[in-house]
Amino acid sequence: MFELNFADKIEAMDVGIDEFGLCDSPTSDATVDSSNSKGLLGGQGFSEITYIHIHECDYFSMGVFCIPAGKVFPLHDHPGMTVLSKLLYGSAYVKAYDWIALDCAGSQTIGLAGRVVDEVFKAPHEPSILFPRSGGNIHSFTALTPCAILDVLSPPYSEEFGRPSTYFSDIPIPSLNGYAILEEKPMPSDLVVQGAPYLGPSIVTVDDYVGV
C-alpha cells in the first residue's frame, strides 16, 4: 500500500497525463494516437468521466479518474476496503459519509450516516485516506474544473469476494445537521465512464521481483 508521503509527491505527469495538453478527447477505445506530442494524455481533452487503469492485483488496484468540469461521480461505497485518493489537478467538491447505523436485512441497504467531508478540494491538495468504517467510506466527487483523481483501492472491488460497488442517494435530516439517510439505488443510468490507455511508466510490484 502507498505511503501517504510518497503519494503526496505524485503529479499528473507521473501517470502519463499533461493537464494542459492539446490532444483530442479520448473515447472508450482511445489509443496512443489520442495522446499529445509528448506521448501524454491531455487533461483538458476529456468530454466524459474517464478511467485510466494503471494496475490491479489481488491486493490492490490503481487508476486515475479524469473528470470534466460539471460532471459528477455519484455517491458510492468501498466495502471492506481502504482507499487512498490524491487530487492531481483541478478542483472538486467532495462529499463523504460514514455509517452510523444501517440495515442490510432487506433487498436494499438503508441507514443513518454522518457527513465527514463537505468541502472543495483544490490542487495541490494532500492525499486523503479512508478506511472500511471511517474517514468517509461513502463519497462523491463533483468536478468544478477539469480534474484528475488518483485512486488506490486495497483490496480492489470484487463481486466474487463480496466487495461490489454500491451507489446511494442521500436525504439530509433537517433536524440533525450533518446527518442523512442513505438509501441504496441502482447505478445511475446517466453515469458514463470511458476508458483511456495508461501512458505512464511501468508499475513494478514485489511479485515482479520474486522471479528475478
Helices and strands as residue ranges (DSSP letters): H 4-7, G 12-15, E 17-18, G 32-34, E 41-42, G 43-45, E 49-56, E 61-67, E 72-76, E 82-89, E 91-103, E 110-122, E 128-130, E 138-143, E 147-154, E 167-172, E 179-185, E 193-196, H 206-210
